[in-house]
């Protein structure tokens, strides 16, 4: 606890650093040759992020999704306790792969409702559970193939729906021959998720399309007219992702201090993978930050931000790695709750560094966020 208190003090000190100095410096300079050099370096950072994190991240998600298809198919073909365990273990791997790349919320994932089709969340009213239970009760055959499932509600075709099939009420029957429909529905979900992941991976792998738009911006592009737009999109992964971690992934489940936690509000709580998802969230953002290497574009007097941000990512990851799960059982424990509270503090501090210091040092305006609409 001493270590956490000492680090928390350092984090809060970082939050008090006054932003805006870099904006003033940019406004005073003529910006000509310096801007040209900055654009070249900024686009190198964008390429680094894509090649070192985004492409590998989506490829890992597709690989985990394909493996999950195979495990669910095997379960349906020969039901048994061992096959059910393999499918459930595969789901944990899939959750970690998804969380590691989930905050890249622009480009191909924004097409065809892929973002919501993969994971419909937040879901405070329990839409996924209600609609999945209805499908299972009715044994709706139109939900038993990936092609027809893709035309249904986004709430019944992604990872939360598959989680209910594999871990929700009645899921133990999957180990028997009595759950043929439930298993076929789960197989359709797994195939649908793999298809979506494959489409996104393929789109990012192409040298044209989103990759070219980001690394070779053009004045007539509706979103990426220059290097500032491109690197701003990369920075938005961090500012939005850290906000989501704090405000959607942790805070609703913890509730106000002095009130009982609501573990069911954690994403992937039903399967016991809420903690694994949070760990992968921070790990994915950290991996992308290191791959991008902002040192290449930061002014010399702001170069310390690379190490400062890296340090905070390491602390958040170490804290969550040290927490005991599953959170459905442990979140009421004072030590675990303290670690989650600390993770929220770090998420807020990191977001401040990205938005008020790193972005400002590059002359970018703050507040760009797809959470606020297009």
Phi, psi and omega in degrees: 000327178299317181299315181295320180296319180295316180291320179300321178297319179294321179298312181296326177297321178296327180293338184270357179296128184288127179276169168105346183299320183293328177298317181296319180296318180296320184292333183276337182276166179279341171073004187289277184294325180298322181293320179298317179294319180298318181296318179298315180290324179297319180291332175294321177297317178300313179298320178302315182296319181292310185285329184265345184222310186292308179299309178298326181295314178290326177297321178294322177296316179297317180299315179296323180293320178295319178296323179292323175303313181298319182290322179288321176300319179295321178297317181291325182288318181223082182303144179177163181300320182293320180291323177294319178298319179297319180294320179292321176296321178297328179295320178299318178297321180293319178300314181296320179294318178297310183299329181293343183228004190295340185270003169278090190249037176223168179080217187304329182290343179275353180269147175055032178057030184297323181302309182285330179291329176287310180215113175269102185194142005292154180222065186296338181265003177067037181298317181301309181301313183299314183289324178294317178299323178295317178299316181294321180292321182274345186050053181295111184294336180289352177258007185261004173231147183298323183296313181283328179297324182297344180267355183270184179307140179299335183291341185252009186234010182240197184297320177298325177292317178296324177300316180295321179300316185275335187233347184284181181305129180088359185290336180297339179292347178297339179281357180241177179276004185271001185239041183300316181293313180305319182290319180294324176294316177299321178296320179295319178297313181301318179293321179296315179297318179296322179295315179298313180299321179295319179297317180293316180300315180297318181295321179286333183286337181290142179282343172268199176066221186298324180298312181292321180299322182281321185269346176224065184298151180231151184299333182266004176285133183294337183242323187240085183272336184203179182296328179297319177297318184293310181289332175297324177295320178295316180297329179296334176302319182283313183295318179287316183299316180292326176293319179295316178304311184289310191268340181244326185271324186248305189305314181300324181285324179286323183071190180285152178300134181093355178251152180296141178291157178242082187301332182295347179274354173289139172294132180067028178291323184302324182270358183079018184252014181298316180292318178300322179293316179296319178299317180289329176303307180293322180297318180295316178295320178297316179300317181293321179296315180294321180294321182295322179057071181294347177306328182297333187244344181291141172300153184304321183283357177244005184298337179299339182299328180301309180288324181297314180291319178302318180300315182292323175299316180299319180293318178297316181294317180296321180295314180289326177296333182272352180280148179266141177236182355290151185296335177300333181260334191248349188297335178284346178292135184301320181293316180294316178299321178298321179293321178290321175300317180296320178299323177293320178299315180295320178301318178294319179295316178299316180299320178298319179295318180293314188279314187267344181242301183295308180298318181296323181293339178264004179078021180266143176285149180271166174096001177289124185197126176289347177291340180264008182103171182282000000 
